[in-house]
C-alpha cells in the first residue's frame, strides 16, 4: 500500500462531518471511490499520527483482512491539521510546493508548508489593512 495524503484529508473531513456529539466511536468511514481495507489502513495511519483519538480494526483471524473498523473523533491536533489544509487553494498550493521542491509528502512537511502559506496570506492581509 502507498500512503495517499488526499485520502487521509478526505477521511478527516468525513469524520468531522459525521461524528455525532457524545459518541466515542463510529463504525467505518465510507469514502466514495475507495475500498474499506484501504480506508481502514489510512485510518490507522491517522491514529498513529495523533490526528484521530481511536482506531479499532476487527479482523477475521490472525493476519486476516479488516472486516470492519471503528474510529474515534478528531483530536485537537487533528482539527488543527484539518483547518490548515481545509481550503482547496491551500491544499493544492501545499502539494505543489512540496512536489516542486522535491520534499517528502509527510505530515510534518505538510504542516510546515501549509502554515507558511497561511502566515504569508495573513501578512499580506495585514499589510493591506494598514494601507
PAVEXTOR-25498 format. One record per residue (C-alpha): residue in three letters; x, y, z; residue number from 1. Coordinates in steps of 0.25 Angstrom, whole numbers, plus 2048, in hexadecimal, padded with zeros to 3 digits. Example, Ala and Ser with C-alpha at 12.3 -4.5 7.8 and 13.67 -1.06 7.14 Angstrom:
BEGIN
residuo:xx:yy:zz:num
ALA:831:7EE:81F:1
SER:837:7FC:81D:2
END
This chain:
BEGIN
residuo:xx:yy:zz:num
UNK:800:800:800:1
UNK:805:80E:7FD:2
UNK:800:819:807:3
UNK:7F6:822:800:4
UNK:7F6:830:807:5
UNK:7EA:834:7FF:6
UNK:7E2:829:804:7
UNK:7E7:82C:812:8
UNK:7E2:83A:810:9
UNK:7D4:835:80C:10
UNK:7D3:82B:818:11
UNK:7D6:837:821:12
UNK:7CB:83F:81A:13
UNK:7C1:833:81B:14
UNK:7C4:831:82A:15
UNK:7C2:83F:82D:16
UNK:7B5:83F:825:17
UNK:7AE:832:82A:18
UNK:7B4:831:838:19
UNK:7A8:832:842:20
UNK:7AA:83A:84F:21
UNK:7AB:832:85B:22
UNK:7AF:825:853:23
UNK:7BC:81E:856:24
UNK:7BE:817:849:25
UNK:7B7:816:83B:26
UNK:7B8:809:833:27
UNK:7BE:80B:825:28
UNK:7C1:818:81D:29
UNK:7BC:815:80F:30
UNK:7C3:81E:804:31
UNK:7BE:81D:7F6:32
UNK:7C8:816:7ED:33
UNK:7D0:80F:7F8:34
UNK:7CF:801:7FD:35
UNK:7CD:7FF:80C:36
UNK:7DA:7F8:80E:37
UNK:7E2:804:808:38
UNK:7DA:80E:811:39
UNK:7DC:805:81D:40
UNK:7EB:805:81B:41
UNK:7EB:814:819:42
UNK:7E3:816:826:43
UNK:7EE:80E:82D:44
UNK:7F8:818:828:45
UNK:7EF:824:82C:46
UNK:7EE:81D:83A:47
UNK:7FE:81B:83B:48
UNK:800:82A:837:49
UNK:7F7:82E:843:50
UNK:7EC:834:83A:51
UNK:7E1:82B:83E:52
UNK:7DF:826:84C:53
UNK:7DC:818:849:54
UNK:7DD:80D:83F:55
UNK:7D8:7FF:841:56
UNK:7D9:7F5:836:57
UNK:7D1:7E8:837:58
UNK:7D8:7DD:82F:59
UNK:7D3:7CF:82A:60
UNK:7DE:7C8:831:61
UNK:7ED:7C9:832:62
UNK:7F3:7D1:827:63
UNK:7E5:7D2:820:64
UNK:7E0:7DE:819:65
UNK:7D8:7E8:821:66
UNK:7C9:7E4:821:67
UNK:7C5:7F1:827:68
UNK:7CB:7FC:830:69
UNK:7C7:807:839:70
UNK:7CE:815:83B:71
UNK:7CD:820:845:72
UNK:7CB:82F:843:73
UNK:7D6:838:83E:74
UNK:7E0:83C:849:75
UNK:7E3:84B:84B:76
UNK:7EF:849:843:77
UNK:7E6:842:838:78
UNK:7DD:84F:838:79
UNK:7E9:858:837:80
UNK:7EF:850:82C:81
UNK:7E2:850:824:82
UNK:7E0:85E:826:83
UNK:7EE:861:820:84
UNK:7EA:859:813:85
UNK:7DB:85B:813:86
UNK:7DB:865:807:87
UNK:7DE:85E:7FA:88
UNK:7E7:86A:7F6:89
UNK:7F0:868:802:90
UNK:7F0:859:800:91
UNK:7F3:859:7F1:92
UNK:7FE:864:7F3:93
UNK:804:85C:7FE:94
UNK:805:84F:7F6:95
UNK:80A:857:7EA:96
UNK:815:85E:7F3:97
UNK:819:850:7F9:98
UNK:81A:84A:7EB:99
UNK:821:855:7E4:100
UNK:82C:856:7EF:101
UNK:82D:847:7F0:102
UNK:829:846:7FE:103
UNK:823:839:805:104
UNK:814:839:806:105
UNK:814:837:815:106
UNK:80B:83D:820:107
UNK:816:846:825:108
UNK:819:84C:818:109
UNK:80B:84E:814:110
UNK:808:855:821:111
UNK:815:85E:81F:112
UNK:812:861:811:113
UNK:803:864:813:114
UNK:806:86C:820:115
UNK:810:874:818:116
UNK:806:877:80D:117
UNK:7FB:87B:817:118
UNK:805:884:81E:119
UNK:809:88B:811:120
UNK:7FA:88D:80E:121
UNK:7F7:893:81C:122
UNK:803:89C:81A:123
UNK:7FE:8A1:80C:124
UNK:7F0:8A3:812:125
UNK:7F6:8AB:81E:126
UNK:7FF:8B4:815:127
UNK:7F2:8B6:80C:128
UNK:7EB:8BB:818:129
UNK:7F6:8C5:81C:130
UNK:7F6:8CC:80F:131
END
